[in-house]
Amino acid sequence: MSVPFSPIRSFVRRDSRFTRAQKEAIENDWNRYVLPRCDGRAALVESFGRKSPVTLEIGSGDGTCVLELAVQRPDENFVAVEVHRPGLGRLLNRAKSGRLSNIRVSDQDIFELIDPAIEPLFEKIMIFFPDPWPKRRHHKRRMLQARFFDLMESRLHRHGRMFVATDSRSYADSILKTMESLPRWVNLAGAGQFAPRAAFRPITRFESRALAAGATVFDFCFARR
């Protein structure tokens, strides 16, 4: 059964600071790379022009991770979802300069983008450093809660994996607690445990700054039962 999209946003749009290059990329290359709909496998095949394994990155930022993977794995397809359009502008510039044809982007709320789908779509789902909403009164805005996992469970292939990383200990503990309550998901590191860093995950500028400031990064790897 389809899960209606969340009435509580886990993000705030901040689109006021475009560079000239980012703005031009949105204006000139958006139609080439946009994923207009994601209501089933057929929509993905139509958008990419081929049938290949698809990885979804939610909150792709400036595209550092998804771009590196798209270069390394040309036989796979990648969908980058990012609500902050300046980051997508940078991603589009780099995708165009690298002549990458295996990336599609969306600036939609992830709940709205994939809610119409009722079948498995993705081999991998990646969520790296989602907004931690650190103040307790804002915790309800955190994306990685039970209803998010309920939605994703039917969109991830049975043999697929979900990779998560955060530098917020309170968010990490919340994710562990949520996962323990979901019988259709399994923590591959073991109940209550953090996973080793995914070997494919590059260190972004954001993570480099966090590590330099003494932060600890918590990784997860989840699968459907």
C-alpha positions in Angstrom: 0.0 0.0 0.0 1.3 3.5 -0.9 2.3 5.7 2.0 1.1 9.3 1.6 3.9 11.9 1.6 4.9 13.4 4.9 3.1 16.6 5.9 6.1 17.6 8.0 9.0 18.7 5.9 12.5 17.4 6.8 14.1 20.3 5.0 14.0 24.0 4.3 14.6 25.2 0.8 17.4 27.8 0.5 17.8 28.7 -3.2 18.9 32.3 -2.9 22.6 31.8 -3.4 23.2 30.6 -6.9 26.5 31.3 -8.6 26.3 32.3 -12.2 27.5 28.9 -13.4 25.0 27.1 -11.2 22.1 29.2 -12.4 23.1 28.7 -16.1 23.3 24.9 -15.5 19.8 24.9 -14.1 18.5 26.9 -17.0 20.4 25.1 -19.8 20.8 21.5 -18.6 17.8 20.8 -16.3 15.6 19.2 -19.0 18.5 16.9 -20.1 19.1 15.5 -16.6 15.8 15.8 -14.7 13.8 12.7 -13.6 10.3 14.0 -14.3 8.6 11.1 -12.5 9.4 7.9 -10.6 6.2 5.9 -10.5 7.7 2.6 -11.5 10.5 0.8 -13.2 9.2 1.8 -16.7 9.7 5.5 -15.8 13.3 4.9 -14.9 14.0 2.9 -18.0 12.4 5.6 -20.1 14.4 8.4 -18.4 17.8 6.6 -18.7 17.1 5.0 -22.0 18.2 1.6 -20.7 17.5 -1.0 -18.1 20.3 -1.1 -15.5 20.7 -1.3 -11.7 19.7 2.0 -10.1 21.2 3.7 -7.0 19.2 6.5 -5.3 21.0 9.1 -3.3 18.8 11.3 -1.1 20.3 14.6 -0.2 23.1 14.5 -2.7 24.4 18.0 -1.8 26.8 19.2 -4.6 26.9 15.7 -6.0 30.4 14.7 -4.9 29.5 11.1 -4.0 27.0 10.3 -6.8 29.2 11.8 -9.5 32.2 9.8 -8.4 30.2 6.6 -8.4 28.7 7.4 -11.8 32.2 7.8 -13.3 33.4 4.5 -11.6 30.3 2.5 -12.6 29.2 3.5 -16.1 27.0 0.4 -16.4 24.8 1.5 -13.5 22.2 4.3 -13.2 22.1 7.0 -10.5 19.3 9.2 -9.2 20.3 12.2 -7.2 17.6 13.9 -5.1 18.4 17.3 -3.6 16.0 20.0 -2.7 18.6 22.8 -2.7 19.0 23.7 -6.3 22.4 25.5 -6.1 23.9 22.1 -5.3 22.1 20.5 -8.2 23.5 23.3 -10.4 27.0 22.3 -9.5 26.2 18.6 -10.0 24.8 19.4 -13.5 27.9 21.3 -14.5 30.1 18.5 -13.5 27.9 15.8 -15.1 27.9 17.8 -18.4 31.6 18.4 -18.4 32.2 14.7 -17.7 29.7 13.7 -20.4 27.9 11.5 -17.9 24.7 9.9 -19.2 23.9 7.7 -16.2 22.7 10.4 -13.8 19.3 11.9 -13.3 18.3 14.5 -10.8 15.2 15.7 -8.9 14.5 18.6 -6.6 11.3 17.0 -5.2 10.6 15.9 -1.7 11.5 12.2 -1.7 8.1 11.3 -0.3 6.4 13.0 -3.2 8.8 11.7 -5.8 8.6 7.9 -5.1 5.2 7.7 -3.3 3.3 6.7 -6.5 5.6 3.7 -7.1 4.4 0.3 -5.8 7.4 -1.9 -6.8 11.1 -2.2 -6.1 13.1 0.3 -8.0 16.6 0.6 -6.4 19.5 -1.7 -5.8 21.0 0.8 -3.3 19.7 3.8 -1.4 22.2 6.2 0.1 21.5 8.9 2.7 24.7 10.6 3.8 24.6 13.3 6.5 20.9 14.2 6.5 19.9 17.3 8.4 20.1 16.2 12.1 17.7 18.8 13.3 19.6 18.9 16.6 17.1 20.7 18.8 14.8 18.4 20.6 11.7 20.3 19.5 12.7 19.8 15.9 13.3 16.0 16.1 9.9 15.4 14.5 11.4 16.8 11.3 14.1 14.2 11.0 13.7 12.2 7.8 14.9 8.8 9.1 11.9 7.7 11.1 9.6 4.7 10.9 7.4 5.9 8.2 10.4 6.7 6.0 11.7 3.2 6.3 8.1 1.9 5.7 8.0 3.8 2.4 11.5 2.7 1.3 11.0 -1.0 2.2 8.9 -1.6 -0.9 11.1 0.5 -3.2 14.3 -1.3 -2.4 15.0 -4.6 -4.1 15.0 -7.6 -1.8 18.8 -8.1 -2.3 19.4 -4.3 -2.1 21.1 -2.3 0.6 20.5 1.1 2.3 23.6 3.0 3.4 23.4 5.8 5.9 26.0 8.0 7.6 25.6 10.8 10.2 27.9 12.8 12.5 25.1 13.4 15.0 25.2 10.9 17.9 21.6 11.7 18.9 20.4 11.1 15.3 22.5 7.9 15.2 21.0 6.6 18.4 17.5 7.5 17.1 18.1 5.5 13.9 19.2 2.5 15.9 16.2 2.7 18.1 13.8 3.1 15.1 15.4 0.1 13.3 14.9 -2.1 16.3 11.1 -1.5 16.1 10.9 -2.4 12.4 10.5 -6.2 11.8 10.9 -5.9 8.0 14.4 -4.4 8.2 17.6 -5.8 9.5 20.8 -4.0 10.6 23.5 -5.9 8.9 26.1 -4.8 11.5 24.0 -6.5 14.2 21.3 -5.1 16.5 22.3 -1.9 18.1 25.7 -1.8 16.2 27.2 0.7 13.7 28.6 -0.6 10.4 32.1 -0.1 9.0 32.4 2.8 6.6 31.2 1.8 3.2 34.3 1.3 1.0 32.7 3.1 -1.9 31.8 6.2 0.0 34.1 9.2 -0.8 35.0 11.7 1.9 33.2 15.0 1.0 34.2 18.5 2.0 31.5 18.5 4.6 32.8 15.3 6.2 36.4 16.5 6.0 35.4 19.6 8.0 33.5 17.6 10.5 36.3 15.1 11.0 38.8 18.0 11.4 36.6 19.5 14.1 36.7 16.2 16.0 33.3 14.7 15.0 32.7 11.0 14.9 30.9 9.6 11.9 28.4 6.8 12.4 27.7 4.4 9.5 24.8 2.0 8.9 24.0 -0.7 6.4 20.4 -1.9 6.3 18.6 -4.6 4.3 15.1 -5.9 3.9 14.3 -9.1 5.6 
